[in-house]
């Protein structure tokens, strides 16, 4: 099969397609013939040599995929049959023509969605769902600050916040991105390049601050995050796009607010946790992707690249121009 490959860590130019052995499904696994796989920041970090895949997992890039069941391994429970359309959360391996998936990490493709749309759901939406419900304990009436509001996780978190009865607020770096966030339901948006978002949020909330922050930025935002966090608020850190180092009185400021700083990564979680997350998401959120749902959830796609243009796709993500997900289509 063909798979995205790189020989040495580096820039997008190191990526190419390589013929590799097709995997075989093991005990309780399903072989998925991949039609589409979405790009994530983790793929860029892995290509740069900064984010190794978890031990024992595929070194091929790709944390989510959609396609058709090709083969069932021994011990499968009979929930799937060859030819079924499915989407999957993966620790790696999605940017290839085939990938093996534990049966419990597969989800049905919602009716009315294309496979490229479905490929944009697992990693981003499960991350957002986990951050809000499993980690951030979102409550109806909470105000939720979502950084990178036009990203895959951001666009998912806006919609899921509304569904939970919370008020989503976002930061982004352009008017176009803020407009997209508003269309998805963001109650307010703040351009971090043009204003101090923490002061703007305090003004918007009449000094109350926000109850929950979903933060993929880290170091460069710490002071503003604490500044606009409500007393007893929760700050969930799940990425370090703004660096991992801080200088200043973080602990004293956070202590003064009685704030909680919680960190979370999804890729390195064990299979049992991921299966529990997939089950909860499938039951609580997936029905809302149906075109007949009264409060419909929708994955936001920015661009679809053929996987032969993998270098261009990585360069495009690194330019931070995308609004929503970048998806790769695999040759069938």
C-alpha positions as CSV (number, residue, x, y, z in Angstrom):
1,X,0.0,0.0,0.0
2,X,1.0,3.7,-0.3
3,X,1.7,5.6,2.8
4,X,3.0,9.1,3.7
5,X,6.7,8.8,4.8
6,X,9.7,10.8,5.7
7,X,13.3,9.5,6.2
8,X,14.6,12.3,8.5
9,X,12.9,15.0,10.6
10,X,12.5,18.3,8.8
11,X,10.2,20.5,6.7
12,X,7.3,19.6,4.4
13,X,9.8,18.9,1.6
14,X,10.9,15.7,3.5
15,X,7.5,14.1,2.9
16,X,6.8,11.6,0.1
17,X,4.6,8.6,-0.7
18,X,6.2,5.2,-0.2
19,X,5.1,1.6,-0.9
20,X,5.0,-0.2,2.5
21,X,3.5,-3.5,3.7
22,X,-0.2,-3.6,4.2
23,X,-1.0,-4.3,7.9
24,X,-3.1,-7.2,9.0
25,X,-5.8,-6.9,11.7
26,X,-4.9,-8.5,15.0
27,X,-7.2,-9.7,17.8
28,X,-10.2,-7.4,18.1
29,X,-9.0,-5.2,15.2
30,X,-10.6,-4.1,12.0
31,X,-8.7,-3.3,8.7
32,X,-10.0,0.0,7.3
33,X,-9.5,0.9,3.7
34,X,-8.8,4.6,4.0
35,X,-10.6,7.1,1.7
36,X,-9.6,10.3,3.6
37,X,-7.5,11.3,6.5
38,X,-7.3,14.7,8.2
39,X,-4.2,16.7,9.0
40,X,-3.4,17.7,12.6
41,X,-0.8,19.8,14.4
42,X,0.5,16.5,15.8
43,X,1.5,15.4,12.3
44,X,3.6,18.6,11.8
45,X,5.3,18.0,15.2
46,X,6.0,14.4,14.4
47,X,7.5,15.3,11.0
48,X,9.7,17.8,12.8
49,X,10.9,15.1,15.2
50,X,9.2,16.7,18.2
51,X,6.3,14.3,18.9
52,X,7.1,10.6,18.7
53,X,4.1,8.2,18.3
54,X,3.1,6.2,21.4
55,X,5.2,3.0,21.9
56,X,3.9,0.1,19.8
57,X,1.9,2.2,17.4
58,X,2.4,2.9,13.7
59,X,5.0,5.5,12.8
60,X,2.9,6.6,9.8
61,X,1.3,10.0,10.3
62,X,-2.5,10.4,10.6
63,X,-4.6,10.4,13.8
64,X,-8.0,10.1,12.1
65,X,-9.4,8.5,9.0
66,X,-12.6,7.5,7.2
67,X,-13.2,4.8,4.7
68,X,-14.7,1.3,4.4
69,X,-14.2,-1.9,6.5
70,X,-12.0,-4.2,4.5
71,X,-11.4,-7.1,6.8
72,X,-12.2,-8.3,10.4
73,X,-9.6,-9.7,12.7
74,X,-10.1,-12.6,15.0
75,X,-12.3,-11.9,18.0
76,X,-14.3,-9.1,16.6
77,X,-17.8,-8.8,18.2
78,X,-19.8,-8.6,14.9
79,X,-20.6,-4.9,15.1
80,X,-19.0,-4.4,11.7
81,X,-18.9,-6.2,8.3
82,X,-16.8,-5.7,5.2
83,X,-18.0,-2.7,3.1
84,X,-19.4,-0.7,6.0
85,X,-18.4,2.9,6.0
86,X,-16.7,4.0,9.2
87,X,-14.4,6.6,10.7
88,X,-11.7,6.0,13.3
89,X,-9.7,7.6,16.0
90,X,-6.1,6.5,15.7
91,X,-2.7,6.9,17.5
92,X,-1.1,7.0,14.0
93,X,-1.2,5.3,10.6
94,X,-4.2,7.1,9.0
95,X,-2.3,8.6,6.1
96,X,-2.0,5.3,4.2
97,X,-4.3,3.3,2.0
98,X,-5.1,0.8,4.9
99,X,-4.9,1.1,8.7
100,X,-5.8,-1.3,11.5
101,X,-8.1,-0.1,14.2
102,X,-9.3,-1.6,17.5
103,X,-13.0,-2.3,17.0
104,X,-14.0,0.0,19.8
105,X,-12.4,3.0,18.2
106,X,-14.6,2.8,15.0
107,X,-17.6,5.0,14.6
108,X,-20.3,4.9,11.9
109,X,-20.3,7.7,9.3
110,X,-23.3,9.9,10.0
111,X,-25.9,9.9,7.2
112,X,-25.5,12.7,4.7
113,X,-21.8,13.2,5.3
114,X,-19.1,12.5,2.7
115,X,-16.0,10.5,3.7
116,X,-13.8,13.6,3.6
117,X,-16.2,15.3,6.0
118,X,-16.2,12.2,8.2
119,X,-12.4,12.1,8.3
120,X,-12.5,15.6,9.8
121,X,-14.5,14.4,12.9
122,X,-12.6,11.8,15.0
123,X,-9.5,13.5,16.4
124,X,-10.8,17.1,16.5
125,X,-14.3,16.4,17.7
126,X,-13.3,13.7,20.3
127,X,-10.6,16.1,21.6
128,X,-13.1,18.9,21.9
129,X,-15.7,16.6,23.5
130,X,-13.1,15.3,26.0
131,X,-11.8,18.7,26.9
132,X,-15.3,20.1,27.6
133,X,-16.9,17.1,29.3
134,X,-14.3,14.7,30.6
135,X,-11.7,17.2,31.6
136,X,-13.2,20.7,31.8
137,X,-16.6,19.6,33.4
138,X,-18.5,22.1,31.4
139,X,-21.9,23.2,32.9
140,X,-24.9,24.9,31.4
141,X,-24.4,28.6,31.8
142,X,-20.6,28.5,31.8
143,X,-18.7,30.9,29.6
144,X,-16.0,29.0,27.6
145,X,-13.0,30.7,26.0
146,X,-11.7,28.7,23.0
147,X,-8.3,29.7,21.7
148,X,-7.7,29.0,17.9
149,X,-11.4,29.3,17.4
150,X,-11.2,28.5,13.7
151,X,-9.1,25.3,14.1
152,X,-10.6,21.9,13.8
153,X,-10.8,21.5,17.6
154,X,-12.0,25.2,17.9
155,X,-14.9,24.9,15.4
156,X,-15.9,21.6,17.1
157,X,-15.7,23.2,20.6
158,X,-17.9,26.1,19.6
159,X,-20.7,23.9,18.5
160,X,-20.4,21.4,21.4
161,X,-20.3,24.3,23.9
162,X,-23.7,25.5,22.6
163,X,-25.1,22.0,22.8
164,X,-24.0,21.9,26.4
165,X,-25.8,25.1,27.2
166,X,-22.6,27.1,27.6
167,X,-21.5,30.4,26.0
168,X,-18.5,30.1,23.6
169,X,-16.1,32.9,23.2
170,X,-13.1,32.6,20.8
171,X,-9.7,34.1,19.9
172,X,-8.4,34.0,16.3
173,X,-5.9,35.9,14.2
174,X,-8.1,37.4,11.4
175,X,-11.5,38.9,10.8
176,X,-12.3,36.0,8.4
177,X,-11.7,33.4,11.1
178,X,-13.8,35.4,13.6
179,X,-16.6,35.6,11.1
180,X,-16.6,31.8,10.6
181,X,-16.6,31.3,14.4
182,X,-19.6,33.6,14.7
183,X,-21.5,31.7,12.1
184,X,-20.9,28.5,14.1
185,X,-22.3,30.1,17.3
186,X,-19.4,32.0,19.0
187,X,-21.1,34.7,21.1
188,X,-18.0,37.0,20.7
189,X,-14.6,36.8,19.0
190,X,-11.4,38.6,19.7
191,X,-8.4,39.2,17.3
192,X,-5.4,38.4,19.4
193,X,-3.2,40.3,16.9
194,X,-5.1,43.6,17.4
195,X,-6.2,43.7,21.0
196,X,-5.5,42.3,24.5
197,X,-8.1,39.5,24.5
198,X,-8.2,39.3,28.3
199,X,-9.2,42.9,28.7
200,X,-11.8,42.6,26.0
201,X,-13.2,39.4,27.6
202,X,-13.4,41.1,31.0
203,X,-15.3,44.0,29.4
204,X,-17.6,41.6,27.5
205,X,-18.4,39.6,30.7
206,X,-18.7,42.8,32.8
207,X,-15.7,41.8,34.9
208,X,-16.8,38.3,35.7
209,X,-14.3,36.5,33.5
210,X,-14.7,33.0,31.9
211,X,-15.4,29.8,33.7
212,X,-13.5,27.5,31.3
213,X,-10.5,28.1,29.0
214,X,-9.5,25.6,26.2
215,X,-5.9,26.5,25.5
216,X,-3.7,25.0,22.8
217,X,-1.3,28.0,23.0
218,X,0.4,27.7,26.4
219,X,3.4,29.9,27.4
220,X,2.7,33.1,25.6
221,X,-0.9,33.3,26.8
222,X,-0.5,32.4,30.5
223,X,-0.8,35.9,32.0
224,X,-3.8,36.8,29.8
225,X,-5.5,33.5,30.6
226,X,-5.2,34.0,34.3
227,X,-6.3,37.6,34.0
228,X,-9.6,36.7,32.4
229,X,-10.3,33.5,34.3
230,X,-13.3,33.7,36.7
231,X,-12.8,32.8,40.3
232,X,-12.8,29.0,40.7
233,X,-12.4,28.7,36.9
234,X,-10.8,25.8,35.0
235,X,-8.0,26.4,32.5
236,X,-7.4,23.3,30.3
237,X,-4.1,23.2,28.5
238,X,-3.9,20.8,25.6
239,X,-1.2,22.3,23.3
240,X,1.9,24.5,23.4
241,X,1.8,26.4,20.1
242,X,3.0,29.5,22.0
243,X,5.8,27.6,23.8
244,X,6.2,25.7,27.0
245,X,8.2,28.2,29.1
246,X,6.9,31.0,31.3
247,X,8.4,33.8,33.3
248,X,6.4,35.4,36.1
249,X,4.1,34.8,39.0
250,X,1.8,32.2,37.5
251,X,1.2,30.3,40.7
252,X,0.4,33.3,42.9
253,X,-2.0,34.7,40.3
254,X,-3.7,31.4,39.8
255,X,-3.9,30.8,43.5
256,X,-5.5,34.2,44.0
257,X,-8.3,33.1,41.6
258,X,-8.6,29.7,43.2
259,X,-8.2,28.5,39.6
260,X,-7.5,25.0,38.3
261,X,-4.9,24.4,35.7
262,X,-5.5,21.0,34.0
263,X,-3.4,19.4,31.2
264,X,-4.7,16.9,28.7
265,X,-3.5,14.9,25.7
266,X,-5.6,12.4,23.8
267,X,-3.1,10.6,21.7
268,X,-1.2,9.0,24.6
269,X,-4.3,7.8,26.5
270,X,-4.8,4.1,26.8
271,X,-7.2,2.1,24.6
272,X,-9.7,1.6,27.4
273,X,-10.0,5.4,28.0
274,X,-10.3,6.1,24.2
275,X,-13.0,3.4,23.9
276,X,-15.0,5.0,26.7
277,X,-14.7,8.4,25.0
278,X,-15.7,7.0,21.6
279,X,-18.7,5.3,23.2
280,X,-19.8,8.5,25.0
281,X,-19.3,10.6,21.9
282,X,-21.2,8.1,19.7
283,X,-24.2,8.1,22.0
284,X,-24.3,11.8,23.0
285,X,-23.0,13.8,20.0
286,X,-23.0,11.6,16.9
287,X,-26.8,11.7,16.4
288,X,-26.6,15.5,16.1
289,X,-24.5,15.2,12.8
290,X,-27.6,13.9,11.0
291,X,-29.2,16.3,8.6
292,X,-32.5,15.7,10.4
293,X,-31.1,16.7,13.8
294,X,-32.8,19.8,15.3
295,X,-29.5,21.2,16.6
296,X,-27.1,20.0,13.9
297,X,-23.3,19.6,14.4
298,X,-21.2,20.0,11.3
299,X,-17.5,19.4,10.6
300,X,-15.8,22.4,9.0
301,X,-13.6,21.7,6.0
302,X,-11.2,24.3,4.7
303,X,-9.4,22.4,1.9
304,X,-9.1,18.9,0.6
305,X,-5.7,17.9,-0.9
306,X,-4.9,14.7,-2.8
307,X,-2.4,12.8,-0.7
308,X,0.1,13.2,-3.5
309,X,0.2,16.9,-2.5
310,X,1.1,16.1,1.1
311,X,4.0,18.6,1.1
312,X,1.6,21.4,0.1
313,X,-0.9,20.4,2.7
314,X,1.7,20.6,5.5
315,X,3.0,24.0,4.3
316,X,-0.6,25.3,4.1
317,X,-1.2,24.2,7.8
318,X,2.0,25.8,8.9
319,X,0.9,29.1,7.3
320,X,-2.0,29.2,9.7
321,X,-4.4,30.2,6.9
322,X,-6.9,27.4,7.3
323,X,-10.4,27.9,8.7
324,X,-11.5,24.4,9.8
325,X,-9.9,21.1,8.8
326,X,-7.4,20.2,6.1
327,X,-8.2,16.8,4.7
328,X,-6.2,14.4,2.5
329,X,-7.8,12.1,0.0
330,X,-6.2,8.7,-0.6
331,X,-6.1,7.0,-4.0
332,X,-8.8,4.3,-4.2
